[in-house]
Amino acid sequence: MEDQDSKRITITIAGRPYPLKIKATDEAVIRKIAREVNEKINRFQLSYPNRDKQDCLALALLAYAVDLYKANLRSDAHSSKELSEKLSGINDLLDQVLQ
């Protein structure tokens, strides 16, 4: 990462500060995600008051991993359908050319 477009920021996750060196253009996205992660952790703390912050952090991580996995499955299914449609179109074109 080049120094002229990098920036040092500190984000706080579950009450702990994390210094990061990031691209300046990524700052807004990183801060938004950090805010969302903290909100998810707080929701787990309210739902499971007998759990410590580490447990709520692990549950938040698991929730994001499940969401990412499902999104990848949908994306793969969409890509497969799109590829199938393109192959079918190519096959139709070949049939027309060969007739």
HELIX and SHEET records of a PDB file:
HELIX    1   1 ASP A    3  ASP A    5  5                                   3    
HELIX    2   2 ALA A   24  ASP A   26  5                                   3    
HELIX    3   3 GLU A   27  SER A   47  1                                  21    
HELIX    4   4 LYS A   53  LEU A   98  1                                  46    
SHEET    1   A 2 SER A   6  ILE A  13  0                                        
SHEET    2   A 2 ARG A  16  LYS A  23 -1                                        
END                                                                             
